Amino acid sequence: MKNICILVVITVLVSLNGCKSSSVQRQDDTAVNNLGVTFNGPGSADFSLWAPTAQAVRLQLFGSASAVAPIARIPLIRDGSGTWRTRVSAADSGLSDLAGLSYQYLVDGRPVLDPYAKSMAVTRGGVTGRAGIVDLNRFSISGFANIAGYNKREDAIIYEMHVRDFTVDPDIENTLNGHRFGTYLSFIQRLGYLRNLGVTHIQLLPVMAFYYGDEQSASRREWAWKSGASNYNWGYDPHSYFAPTGMYASDPADPQARVDELKQLIEAIHDHGMGVILDVVYNHHPVASILDDIEPGYYYRDRNDSFAGIDLATERPLVRKLITDSVTYWTREYKVDGFRFDLMGLIDQATMAEAYKAVSRINQATLFLGEGWRMYQGPTQKMADQDWVTEQNFAAVFSDEIRDLIKSGYSDEGAPRFITGGAQNIRHLFNNLMGRPSVNLVADDPGDLVQYVAAHDNLTLHDVIAVATGLNPYAPKQEEEILKRQKLANLLVLTSQGIAFLHGGQEYGRTKRWRGDEIPTDSHTTTTGITYIHNSYDSPDIVNFFDWSRVDDPGPARDAMLYTRGLILLRRSTDAFRLGTAEKVARQTSLIESPDVHEYDHVIAYTAKSEHGDAYHVFVNADSQPRLLRTAQDFSHAEILVDGIDAGTEKLDQPTGVEVTAEYIRLQPLTGAILRTR
C-alpha cells in the first residue's frame, strides 16, 4: 500500500520570528520513520530528512570538519511522507568507510544540520554545524544502573553536577590520570567521592550539543576574574537532541570521541552503583534557523514563553516524534536512567506521556522529573506543569513551595525564611516536608515532588544564606554560622517525603562569590560589600568550579560535607523518610506537638515511622537562641543518631547541642537532632 501524505491547508500566519505557519502542521507522523543515518553494513548508509515542503534536498559529505568544499554532493528523493532519502556507498564516493566523515543537508539551498545527527563535527559556536558520522557500536554500555535500595522514585537522592565544574579545579590536576580537566573522562576519576557521599543518581547538566561556545577552546581554563564573554556554558541552548557536546570530549575535533567518552562516563557511574539522569531542553531553541530552515513555520510556536529563544511546538506530531525519538535513543543507546526536563511546563502533556511510555518500555525504572512552572501563555493546551502532577504518577516536579519556606526562592531570594531568621507557619512547613504542598501546587503522592532548596539556577544555598542574614563568609565564625544553617537545610531535605535533590556542592557550602576588582556584568547580588553571582552560565571557571579543598581539607566545610553524608546514609538505611504513598505518610508521620512551639516559629519537630517499626524523631532549631521543647512523649531512652556535629546510623554516646530528658528536649541554636526509638 502506498504511503499517502495528507496535508491540512491552513491560513498562513506571520509568527513572531517572521516564519510563516506551515501547511503541514497536522501531518500524521506514522509514515515518517528511520530519520537520520541508518547503517546497512560496512561502507553503506541511508540518509533521511523530513522536509515535506522543500523543493530540493541534497546531501553534502565533507572529509573533515574544516573542509570548505564537500567531497560529494548527492541528491535525495522525496517519498510520500515528505521524507527525503538516499543511500550512500563509500565505494561509490571513492572512500573505504563513511565513519569519520561529516555532513550537512542543503534544503532549497539552505545548509542545515540533521536534527537526528548522532554526533557533530567540532564547532566554534553560533553556526549551523555539521553532523558527524560515527560507529555507535565501538563502545557499548552493558546495561542500566543497579542501585542498591532503589525500588521506587522516592528512593532517589539526586545530585546535580556540571561536567566541567567537577574537575576544573587546578588543585586536583594530578589526580585525573592524565585526562584533561572538564571532560567526561576526568569526571570518571573523581566518581569515588560521589559514591562515598551516598547519592543514588547523578544529574548531569546538559550534555547534548549546545549552540554557543567554542569547542576548540575548551582546553583553556578560565581562571581570571573577568566578567562576560566567557566560553563557559551550562548548555541550555540546545543545538542537537541526539549528539553529545564536544566541549567535554578529550578531542572535540573527533566526532567519535565525544560519543565513546560519554558512554564510558555513564558506564563508570553505573559501575559505582549510581544512575545517570540527563538534563534535557526540549522546550526551546536559541535560534529559529536550527529547524525552521528545514521546514519553515512548523517546529516552533509563534511566542517565546521560555524567554530563552524560540519555543518548540511540542504538540505537533513531528515535534512530538523528535522528542520521543530523542529520549528513546538516549535510553537505548546510552542506557541513561532518567531525564530532568527543563521548563517542562512548556511541553504538552501528551508528548510527555508518549515519551515516558516509549522510555519505560526499555527501562521500567526510568525516572522523569522536571520544572513544572506555569509559563505557557498560548492557546488552550494541556501542559505538563505543576497542575498536572495529580493526573499522573510518572513525572515529578520541583517543589518551589518547600524551597521558599526553607530558604526563599526566585521572586524574593534572600528574604528571611526558616533557616535564615524568618519564622514560618510550622504546620505548613511540616505538610510540605511530608509531601503535601497546598499553595504553589497540590500533590497526591510524595513521588510527585522533587524536594529541594537549591539547584544550578539563582544563588547557591550558601550564598542565599549569606545574603539573607548579612553574614560575612570571610569572617571564620560567621562562615561557620552559614554552614550551620546550611546543615539544617540539608537535614530537612533529607528527612522529607519525596525525591531528595541536592545541588552539587550543597553538601560543603559551595559559593559563587565574586572576588574580582571590577563589577561583574553577570547577574549578581551585593550585600555587606560582598558580591555573589546569581546565574553563572556565562561566568568563568573560577566562579563555577567545584572547590575540592572544601571537602578535602579539615575545617567547617569538610565537616558540613561529612554531616550531609551521614544524613544520606541515614535516609538510605530506613524507609521512614521515603514511605512512597500518601496513605503511608498520613498514617506513619506526625508533627510533634509542644506548648513551646508557636504557630509561626523557628523550630519544628516531627516523627516518621518505618514499616519495620522503628520511629525517627526529627528536631530542628533554626533559632539563634537555645530552645526547650516539652513533649508528651518520653524520649529519654531514644538513641540519638544526629546532633549538631555528627550524623549517621549509629548511636552517639556524647551528643553535642542536644539534651534529652523524660520531660523535654533542649536544642542549642542552629542545631538539628534525630532520635530513634524501637
C-alpha positions as CSV (number, residue, x, y, z in Angstrom):
1,M,0.0,0.0,0.0
2,K,1.3,3.4,-0.9
3,N,2.1,6.0,1.8
4,I,-0.3,8.9,1.5
5,C,0.8,12.3,2.7
6,I,-2.3,14.2,3.9
7,L,-1.7,17.9,4.1
8,V,-4.1,20.1,6.0
9,V,-4.1,23.6,4.5
10,I,-4.5,26.4,7.0
11,T,-4.3,30.1,6.8
12,V,-0.8,31.5,6.6
13,L,0.2,33.5,9.6
14,V,3.2,35.5,10.4
15,S,4.9,34.4,13.6
16,L,7.0,36.5,16.0
17,N,10.2,35.3,14.4
18,G,9.0,36.1,10.9
19,C,8.3,32.5,9.8
20,K,5.1,31.5,8.1
21,S,2.9,28.9,9.6
22,S,3.2,25.6,7.8
23,S,0.6,23.8,5.8
24,V,1.8,20.5,7.3
25,Q,1.2,21.3,11.0
26,R,-1.2,18.4,11.4
27,Q,0.5,15.8,9.3
28,D,0.5,12.4,10.9
29,D,3.9,11.0,11.8
30,T,3.1,7.3,11.4
31,A,4.5,7.2,7.9
32,V,7.7,9.1,8.9
33,N,10.4,6.8,10.1
34,N,14.1,5.9,10.1
35,L,15.2,9.6,10.1
36,G,18.9,10.4,10.3
37,V,21.6,8.0,9.3
38,T,20.9,4.2,9.2
39,F,23.8,1.9,8.5
40,N,23.2,-1.1,6.3
41,G,26.7,-2.6,6.8
42,P,30.3,-1.6,6.3
43,G,30.5,1.4,4.0
44,S,26.8,1.8,3.2
45,A,24.2,4.0,4.9
46,D,20.8,5.5,4.3
47,F,20.3,9.3,4.9
48,S,16.8,10.6,5.6
49,L,15.4,14.1,6.4
50,W,11.8,15.1,6.8
51,A,11.2,18.3,4.8
52,P,7.8,18.0,3.1
53,T,7.5,21.4,1.5
54,A,11.1,21.5,0.3
55,Q,11.6,21.6,-3.5
56,A,15.1,20.0,-3.4
57,V,17.3,18.4,-0.8
58,R,21.0,17.5,-1.3
59,L,23.5,15.7,1.0
60,Q,26.9,17.3,1.3
61,L,29.7,15.0,2.6
62,F,32.9,16.5,3.9
63,G,36.2,14.8,4.5
64,S,36.9,16.9,7.7
65,A,35.2,19.5,9.8
66,S,37.4,22.3,8.5
67,A,36.9,21.3,4.8
68,V,35.3,24.1,2.8
69,A,34.4,22.0,-0.3
70,P,32.4,18.8,0.0
71,I,33.9,15.6,-1.3
72,A,30.4,14.6,-2.6
73,R,27.1,16.3,-3.2
74,I,24.2,13.8,-3.5
75,P,20.6,14.5,-4.3
76,L,17.8,13.0,-2.1
77,I,14.5,11.7,-3.4
78,R,11.2,12.7,-1.7
79,D,8.8,9.9,-0.7
80,G,5.1,10.1,0.0
81,S,5.5,11.1,3.7
82,G,7.5,14.2,2.9
83,T,10.8,12.5,3.8
84,W,13.8,12.8,1.5
85,R,16.1,9.7,1.3
86,T,19.2,8.5,-0.3
87,R,21.6,5.5,0.1
88,V,25.3,6.2,0.1
89,S,28.0,3.7,-0.6
90,A,31.5,4.6,0.5
91,A,32.9,2.8,-2.5
92,D,30.8,4.9,-4.9
93,S,32.5,8.0,-3.4
94,G,35.9,6.6,-3.6
95,L,36.1,6.0,0.2
96,S,36.9,3.0,2.3
97,D,34.4,3.9,5.0
98,L,31.8,6.6,5.9
99,A,32.6,6.8,9.6
100,G,34.6,9.9,10.4
101,L,33.1,12.0,7.7
102,S,30.9,15.0,8.4
103,Y,27.8,16.1,6.5
104,Q,25.1,18.7,6.1
105,Y,21.9,18.9,4.1
106,L,21.1,21.6,1.6
107,V,17.3,22.3,1.8
108,D,16.4,24.5,-1.1
109,G,20.0,25.8,-1.0
110,R,20.0,26.4,2.8
111,P,22.6,24.5,4.8
112,V,21.0,22.7,7.7
113,L,22.1,20.3,10.5
114,D,20.4,16.9,10.5
115,P,18.0,17.0,13.5
116,Y,18.8,13.3,14.1
117,A,22.6,13.7,13.9
118,K,24.2,11.2,16.3
119,S,27.4,13.3,16.6
120,M,28.8,16.6,15.4
121,A,31.9,17.9,13.9
122,V,33.8,20.4,16.0
123,T,32.2,23.9,16.1
124,R,33.2,27.3,17.3
125,G,29.6,28.0,18.2
126,G,26.8,30.1,16.7
127,V,26.8,28.3,13.3
128,T,24.7,25.7,11.5
129,G,27.2,23.0,12.3
130,R,27.8,19.7,10.6
131,A,26.8,16.2,11.7
132,G,29.5,13.6,12.3
133,I,29.2,10.0,11.1
134,V,30.2,7.7,13.9
135,D,30.3,4.0,14.7
136,L,27.8,3.6,17.6
137,N,29.0,0.1,18.2
138,R,32.6,1.0,19.0
139,F,31.7,1.3,22.7
140,S,28.6,-0.3,24.2
141,I,27.2,0.1,27.7
142,S,26.4,-3.2,29.4
143,G,23.1,-2.1,31.0
144,F,21.2,0.2,33.2
145,A,22.2,1.1,36.7
146,N,21.8,-1.4,39.5
147,I,21.3,0.9,42.5
148,A,21.2,-0.6,46.0
149,G,17.9,0.1,47.7
150,Y,16.4,1.9,44.7
151,N,12.9,0.4,44.1
152,K,10.7,3.4,43.7
153,R,11.2,7.0,42.7
154,E,11.1,8.2,46.4
155,D,14.3,6.2,46.9
156,A,16.2,8.5,44.7
157,I,18.7,11.0,46.1
158,I,19.7,13.1,43.1
159,Y,23.0,15.1,42.9
160,E,23.2,17.8,40.2
161,M,26.6,18.5,38.6
162,H,28.1,20.2,35.6
163,V,30.7,18.0,33.8
164,R,33.3,20.8,33.5
165,D,32.8,22.2,37.0
166,F,33.6,18.9,38.7
167,T,37.2,18.7,37.6
168,V,38.3,22.2,36.5
169,D,39.9,22.9,39.9
170,P,43.7,23.1,39.3
171,D,44.4,21.7,42.7
172,I,43.3,18.2,41.5
173,E,45.1,18.2,38.2
174,N,47.4,15.4,39.3
175,T,44.5,13.1,40.3
176,L,43.0,13.0,36.8
177,N,45.3,10.3,35.4
178,G,46.5,12.4,32.5
179,H,43.0,13.4,31.3
180,R,42.2,17.0,30.6
181,F,40.2,18.8,33.2
182,G,36.5,19.4,32.5
183,T,36.0,16.2,30.4
184,Y,33.9,13.1,30.5
185,L,37.0,11.1,31.2
186,S,38.3,13.3,34.0
187,F,34.9,13.1,35.7
188,I,35.3,9.4,36.0
189,Q,38.5,9.9,38.0
190,R,36.5,11.6,40.8
191,L,33.5,9.4,41.0
192,G,34.6,7.8,44.2
193,Y,33.7,11.0,46.0
194,L,30.1,10.8,44.9
195,R,29.8,7.1,45.6
196,N,31.1,7.7,49.1
197,L,28.7,10.6,49.6
198,G,25.9,8.1,49.0
199,V,23.7,9.7,46.3
200,T,21.7,7.3,44.1
201,H,21.7,9.4,40.8
202,I,24.0,11.9,39.2
203,Q,22.0,14.5,37.2
204,L,24.3,15.9,34.5
205,L,23.6,19.5,33.3
206,P,23.0,19.3,29.6
207,V,25.5,17.2,27.7
208,M,23.7,17.3,24.3
209,A,25.4,19.6,21.9
210,F,24.7,23.2,22.6
211,Y,24.7,26.2,20.2
212,Y,27.1,28.6,21.8
213,G,30.7,28.0,22.8
214,D,34.0,27.3,21.1
215,E,34.8,23.6,21.4
216,Q,38.3,24.2,20.1
217,S,39.0,26.4,23.1
218,A,37.6,24.0,25.7
219,S,41.1,23.2,27.0
220,R,41.6,26.8,28.2
221,R,40.9,27.1,31.9
222,E,39.2,30.5,32.6
223,W,40.9,31.4,35.9
224,A,40.8,35.2,35.8
225,W,38.2,37.4,37.4
226,K,36.7,38.7,34.2
227,S,33.0,39.1,33.6
228,G,31.2,38.3,30.4
229,A,32.5,36.9,27.1
230,S,33.2,33.6,28.7
231,N,33.4,30.3,26.8
232,Y,31.7,28.6,29.7
233,N,28.2,27.3,29.1
234,W,25.6,25.5,31.2
235,G,24.1,24.0,27.9
236,Y,20.5,25.3,27.9
237,D,20.8,26.4,24.3
238,P,20.3,23.1,22.6
239,H,21.7,22.5,19.1
240,S,21.2,18.8,18.7
241,Y,18.9,16.4,20.6
242,F,21.0,13.3,19.7
243,A,24.6,14.4,19.6
244,P,26.8,14.9,22.7
245,T,28.7,18.1,23.1
246,G,32.4,18.1,22.2
247,M,33.1,20.6,25.0
248,Y,33.7,17.7,27.3
249,A,35.5,15.4,24.9
250,S,39.2,14.8,25.0
251,D,39.4,15.7,21.3
252,P,36.4,17.9,20.2
253,A,37.6,17.5,16.6
254,D,36.9,13.8,16.6
255,P,33.1,13.1,16.4
256,Q,33.7,9.6,17.6
257,A,35.4,10.7,20.8
258,R,32.5,12.5,22.4
259,V,30.2,9.5,21.8
260,D,32.6,6.9,23.2
261,E,33.7,9.0,26.2
262,L,30.2,10.0,27.3
263,K,29.3,6.3,27.2
264,Q,32.4,5.5,29.2
265,L,31.3,8.0,31.9
266,I,27.8,6.6,32.1
267,E,29.3,3.0,32.3
268,A,31.6,4.2,35.1
269,I,28.8,5.8,37.0
270,H,26.8,2.6,36.8
271,D,29.9,0.6,38.0
272,H,30.0,2.9,41.0
273,G,26.4,1.9,41.8
274,M,24.7,5.1,40.7
275,G,22.3,6.1,38.0
276,V,22.5,8.9,35.4
277,I,19.9,11.5,34.8
278,L,20.3,13.8,31.7
279,D,19.1,17.4,31.9
280,V,17.3,17.8,28.6
281,V,16.0,21.0,26.9
282,Y,13.1,20.2,24.6
283,N,11.1,23.4,25.2
284,H,13.1,25.9,23.2
285,H,15.9,26.6,20.7
286,P,18.3,29.6,20.9
287,V,17.6,30.4,17.3
288,A,14.8,29.5,14.8
289,S,17.1,28.6,11.9
290,I,18.0,25.3,13.6
291,L,14.7,23.7,12.4
292,D,13.0,26.5,10.5
293,D,15.4,26.2,7.7
294,I,14.3,22.6,7.2
295,E,10.6,23.1,7.4
296,P,9.6,26.8,7.7
297,G,6.9,27.6,10.2
298,Y,6.4,24.0,11.5
299,Y,8.6,23.4,14.5
300,Y,8.1,26.5,16.6
301,R,5.2,28.3,18.3
302,D,4.6,32.0,17.5
303,R,5.6,33.0,21.0
304,N,8.5,33.0,23.5
305,D,7.2,32.0,26.8
306,S,10.5,30.4,27.8
307,F,12.3,33.8,27.4
308,A,15.2,31.8,26.1
309,G,14.9,31.9,22.3
310,I,12.0,30.4,20.4
311,D,9.6,27.8,21.9
312,L,9.1,24.4,20.2
313,A,5.6,23.5,19.2
314,T,5.8,20.2,21.1
315,E,2.1,19.5,20.4
316,R,2.7,19.0,16.7
317,P,3.2,15.3,15.6
318,L,6.7,15.6,14.1
319,V,8.0,17.7,17.1
320,R,6.5,15.1,19.5
321,K,8.2,12.4,17.4
322,L,11.5,14.3,17.6
323,I,11.3,14.5,21.4
324,T,10.1,10.9,21.8
325,D,12.8,9.6,19.5
326,S,15.4,11.5,21.3
327,V,14.7,10.2,24.8
328,T,14.2,6.7,23.4
329,Y,17.6,6.9,21.7
330,W,19.4,8.1,24.9
331,T,17.8,5.4,26.9
332,R,18.5,2.6,24.4
333,E,22.0,3.7,23.2
334,Y,23.4,5.4,26.3
335,K,21.5,3.5,29.0
336,V,20.6,6.6,30.9
337,D,18.4,6.1,33.9
338,G,16.2,9.2,33.7
339,F,15.6,12.7,32.4
340,R,15.1,16.1,34.0
341,F,13.0,18.2,31.7
342,D,13.9,21.9,31.6
343,L,10.8,24.1,31.7
344,M,8.6,21.0,31.4
345,G,5.6,23.3,31.8
346,L,6.1,24.4,28.2
347,I,5.8,20.8,27.0
348,D,2.3,19.4,26.4
349,Q,1.1,16.5,28.4
350,A,0.5,14.2,25.5
351,T,4.2,14.5,24.4
352,M,5.4,13.8,28.0
353,A,3.1,10.8,28.3
354,E,4.3,9.4,24.9
355,A,7.9,10.0,25.8
356,Y,7.5,8.2,29.1
357,K,5.6,5.3,27.5
358,A,8.4,4.8,25.0
359,V,11.2,5.0,27.5
360,S,9.6,2.8,30.2
361,R,9.2,0.0,27.6
362,I,13.1,-0.1,27.6
363,N,13.7,0.8,31.2
364,Q,10.9,0.4,33.7
365,A,13.0,2.0,36.4
366,T,13.4,5.3,34.5
367,L,13.0,8.5,36.4
368,F,11.2,11.5,34.9
369,L,11.3,14.9,36.7
370,G,11.1,18.5,35.5
371,E,10.4,22.1,36.1
372,G,6.6,22.5,36.2
373,W,6.5,26.2,36.2
374,R,3.3,27.6,34.7
375,M,4.9,29.7,31.9
376,Y,2.8,28.8,28.9
377,Q,0.5,31.7,27.8
378,G,-0.6,30.5,24.4
379,P,-3.9,29.0,23.1
380,T,-5.5,26.3,25.2
381,Q,-3.2,23.3,25.7
382,K,-2.9,20.8,28.5
383,M,0.7,21.4,29.6
384,A,3.0,19.3,31.8
385,D,3.1,21.9,34.6
386,Q,2.6,21.7,38.3
387,D,-1.2,21.3,37.8
388,W,-0.6,18.0,36.0
389,V,1.0,16.1,38.9
390,T,-2.3,14.9,40.3
391,E,-3.2,13.4,36.9
392,Q,-0.3,11.1,36.5
393,N,2.4,9.3,38.6
394,F,5.5,9.2,36.4
395,A,6.8,12.8,36.1
396,A,7.7,14.6,39.3
397,V,8.0,18.4,39.6
398,F,10.3,20.6,41.6
399,S,8.5,21.9,44.7
400,D,9.2,25.6,44.9
401,E,6.9,25.8,47.9
402,I,9.2,23.8,50.2
403,R,12.2,25.7,48.8
404,D,10.6,29.1,49.5
405,L,9.6,28.0,53.1
406,I,13.1,26.8,54.0
407,K,15.3,29.4,52.4
408,S,13.4,31.7,50.0
409,G,13.3,31.5,46.2
410,Y,13.3,33.1,42.8
411,S,11.0,36.1,43.3
412,D,12.2,37.0,46.8
413,E,15.6,35.4,47.0
414,G,17.4,36.5,50.2
415,A,14.2,37.2,52.2
416,P,14.3,35.7,55.7
417,R,12.9,32.2,55.8
418,F,13.0,29.2,58.2
419,I,16.8,28.7,58.2
420,T,17.6,32.4,57.8
421,G,15.7,34.0,60.7
422,G,12.2,34.2,59.3
423,A,9.6,32.4,61.4
424,Q,7.3,30.2,59.4
425,N,3.9,28.5,59.8
426,I,5.1,25.3,61.4
427,R,2.2,23.1,60.3
428,H,2.5,24.4,56.8
429,L,6.2,23.6,56.8
430,F,5.5,20.1,58.2
431,N,2.9,19.4,55.5
432,N,5.5,20.4,52.8
433,L,8.1,18.1,54.3
434,M,5.6,15.3,54.2
435,G,4.9,15.9,50.5
436,R,1.7,17.9,50.9
437,P,2.1,21.4,49.4
438,S,-1.0,23.5,49.2
439,V,-0.2,27.0,47.9
440,N,2.0,26.8,44.8
441,L,0.8,23.3,43.9
442,V,-1.0,20.3,45.2
443,A,0.3,16.7,45.1
444,D,-1.4,13.4,45.8
445,D,1.7,11.3,46.0
446,P,5.1,12.1,47.6
447,G,6.9,10.9,44.5
448,D,5.2,13.8,42.6
449,L,7.7,16.1,44.3
450,V,11.4,16.9,44.0
451,Q,12.2,18.2,47.4
452,Y,15.0,20.7,47.1
453,V,16.3,24.1,48.3
454,A,18.9,24.8,45.6
455,A,19.8,24.0,42.0
456,H,22.1,25.5,39.4
457,D,19.8,28.5,38.9
458,N,20.0,31.6,41.1
459,L,22.2,31.8,44.2
460,T,23.8,28.8,45.8
461,L,22.4,27.7,49.2
462,H,25.5,29.1,50.9
463,D,25.2,32.4,49.2
464,V,21.5,32.9,49.8
465,I,22.1,32.3,53.5
466,A,24.8,34.9,53.5
467,V,22.6,37.4,51.7
468,A,19.6,36.8,53.9
469,T,21.5,37.0,57.2
470,G,24.2,39.5,56.3
471,L,26.8,37.1,57.5
472,N,30.3,37.7,56.2
473,P,31.9,34.4,54.8
474,Y,35.4,35.9,55.1
475,A,35.0,36.0,58.9
476,P,35.6,32.4,60.1
477,K,33.0,32.5,62.9
478,Q,30.3,33.9,60.5
479,E,31.2,31.3,57.9
480,E,30.7,28.6,60.5
481,E,27.2,30.0,61.1
482,I,26.4,30.0,57.4
483,L,27.4,26.3,57.3
484,K,25.3,25.5,60.4
485,R,22.3,27.0,58.7
486,Q,23.1,25.1,55.6
487,K,23.3,21.8,57.5
488,L,19.8,22.4,58.8
489,A,18.5,22.9,55.2
490,N,20.1,19.6,54.2
491,L,18.7,17.8,57.2
492,L,15.2,19.0,56.3
493,V,15.6,17.9,52.6
494,L,17.0,14.5,53.5
495,T,14.2,13.7,56.0
496,S,11.4,14.9,53.8
497,Q,9.0,12.6,51.9
498,G,9.5,12.7,48.1
499,I,12.5,12.7,45.8
500,A,15.5,14.3,47.5
501,F,17.6,16.6,45.4
502,L,21.0,18.3,46.1
503,H,22.8,20.9,44.1
504,G,26.4,19.8,43.6
505,G,28.5,21.4,46.4
506,Q,25.4,21.9,48.6
507,E,27.0,19.4,51.0
508,Y,30.0,21.6,51.7
509,G,28.8,25.2,51.2
510,R,29.6,25.8,47.6
511,T,29.8,29.5,46.9
512,K,29.9,31.6,43.7
513,R,31.3,34.6,45.4
514,W,32.8,37.3,43.1
515,R,36.4,38.3,44.1
516,G,37.3,40.4,41.1
517,D,38.0,44.1,41.3
518,E,35.5,45.1,38.5
519,I,31.8,44.9,39.0
520,P,30.6,41.8,37.1
521,T,28.2,42.1,34.2
522,D,26.7,38.7,35.2
523,S,23.5,38.6,37.2
524,H,24.6,39.3,40.8
525,T,23.6,40.4,44.3
526,T,25.8,42.6,46.5
527,T,25.3,42.7,50.3
528,T,27.6,44.0,53.0
529,G,30.1,44.8,50.3
530,I,30.3,41.2,49.0
531,T,29.1,40.2,45.5
532,Y,27.5,36.8,44.7
533,I,26.7,35.6,41.2
534,H,23.1,34.5,40.6
535,N,23.1,32.6,37.3
536,S,26.6,31.7,36.4
537,Y,26.0,30.3,32.9
538,D,28.4,32.9,31.4
539,S,30.8,33.2,34.3
540,P,34.4,31.9,34.2
541,D,35.6,28.6,35.7
542,I,36.9,30.5,38.7
543,V,33.3,31.2,39.7
544,N,31.8,27.9,38.8
545,F,34.4,25.3,39.9
546,F,33.8,22.6,42.4
547,D,36.2,23.6,45.2
548,W,37.9,20.3,46.2
549,S,39.8,21.9,49.1
550,R,36.5,22.5,50.9
551,V,35.8,18.7,51.1
552,D,39.4,17.5,51.3
553,D,41.0,19.9,53.9
554,P,40.0,19.8,57.6
555,G,37.6,22.5,58.6
556,P,33.9,23.5,58.8
557,A,33.2,22.9,55.1
558,R,34.5,19.4,55.2
559,D,32.6,18.8,58.5
560,A,29.4,20.0,56.7
561,M,30.1,17.5,53.9
562,L,30.6,14.7,56.4
563,Y,27.4,15.7,58.1
564,T,25.4,15.6,54.9
565,R,27.0,12.2,54.0
566,G,25.8,10.9,57.4
567,L,22.2,12.2,56.6
568,I,22.3,10.5,53.3
569,L,23.4,7.2,54.9
570,L,20.6,7.5,57.4
571,R,18.0,8.2,54.7
572,R,19.1,5.2,52.7
573,S,19.1,2.9,55.8
574,T,15.4,3.2,56.5
575,D,12.2,3.6,54.6
576,A,10.8,6.1,57.2
577,F,11.8,9.1,55.1
578,R,10.7,7.5,51.8
579,L,7.4,5.8,52.5
580,G,6.2,6.1,49.0
581,T,2.5,6.7,49.2
582,A,0.3,9.5,50.6
583,E,-1.6,6.9,52.6
584,K,1.5,5.6,54.4
585,V,2.7,9.2,55.0
586,A,-0.6,10.1,56.6
587,R,-0.5,7.0,58.8
588,Q,3.1,6.9,59.8
589,T,4.2,10.5,60.2
590,S,3.1,13.2,62.7
591,L,4.0,16.6,63.9
592,I,5.4,16.5,67.4
593,E,3.3,18.9,69.4
594,S,4.8,21.1,72.2
595,P,3.5,24.1,74.1
596,D,6.8,25.7,73.4
597,V,6.4,25.8,69.6
598,H,4.3,28.6,68.3
599,E,2.1,28.7,65.2
600,Y,4.9,30.7,63.5
601,D,8.3,29.7,64.8
602,H,11.9,28.8,64.1
603,V,11.7,25.3,65.5
604,I,10.0,22.2,64.2
605,A,9.7,18.5,65.4
606,Y,8.2,15.6,63.6
607,T,8.1,11.8,63.6
608,A,8.4,9.3,60.7
609,K,7.8,5.6,61.4
610,S,9.4,2.8,59.4
611,E,7.5,-0.1,58.0
612,H,9.7,-2.2,60.3
613,G,8.6,-0.5,63.5
614,D,11.4,1.9,64.2
615,A,10.4,5.6,64.7
616,Y,12.6,8.5,63.8
617,H,12.0,11.8,65.6
618,V,13.4,14.9,63.9
619,F,14.1,18.1,65.8
620,V,15.3,21.3,64.2
621,N,16.1,24.5,65.9
622,A,16.8,27.2,63.4
623,D,16.6,29.9,66.0
624,S,19.6,31.9,67.1
625,Q,18.6,31.1,70.7
626,P,18.5,27.8,72.6
627,R,15.1,26.2,72.6
628,L,13.4,23.9,75.1
629,L,10.6,21.7,73.8
630,R,8.4,20.0,76.3
631,T,6.7,16.9,74.8
632,A,4.1,14.4,75.9
633,Q,6.4,11.5,74.8
634,D,9.3,10.5,76.8
635,F,12.4,10.4,74.6
636,S,15.0,9.8,77.4
637,H,15.6,6.3,76.2
638,A,15.9,7.1,72.5
639,E,19.1,6.7,70.5
640,I,20.5,10.0,69.3
641,L,21.8,9.5,65.7
642,V,22.2,13.1,64.6
643,D,23.3,16.1,66.7
644,G,24.8,19.5,66.0
645,I,28.1,18.0,64.7
646,D,27.6,14.4,63.6
647,A,25.1,12.4,61.6
648,G,24.7,8.8,60.7
649,T,23.1,5.5,61.7
650,E,25.0,4.8,64.9
651,K,24.1,6.0,68.4
652,L,26.0,9.0,69.6
653,D,27.3,8.4,73.1
654,Q,28.1,12.1,73.8
655,P,25.8,14.2,71.6
656,T,26.6,17.8,71.1
657,G,24.0,20.6,71.3
658,V,21.2,18.2,72.3
659,E,19.9,17.5,75.8
660,V,17.1,14.9,76.3
661,T,15.1,14.2,79.5
662,A,11.9,12.5,80.2
663,E,10.1,15.8,80.0
664,Y,11.8,17.9,77.4
665,I,14.4,18.2,74.7
666,R,16.8,21.2,74.7
667,L,18.5,22.2,71.4
668,Q,21.3,24.7,71.2
669,P,21.0,27.5,68.5
670,L,21.1,26.3,64.9
671,T,21.1,22.7,65.8
672,G,19.3,19.6,64.4
673,A,18.8,16.2,66.0
674,I,17.3,12.9,65.0
675,L,16.3,10.4,67.6
676,R,15.4,6.7,67.0
677,T,13.0,4.7,69.1
678,R,12.4,1.0,68.5
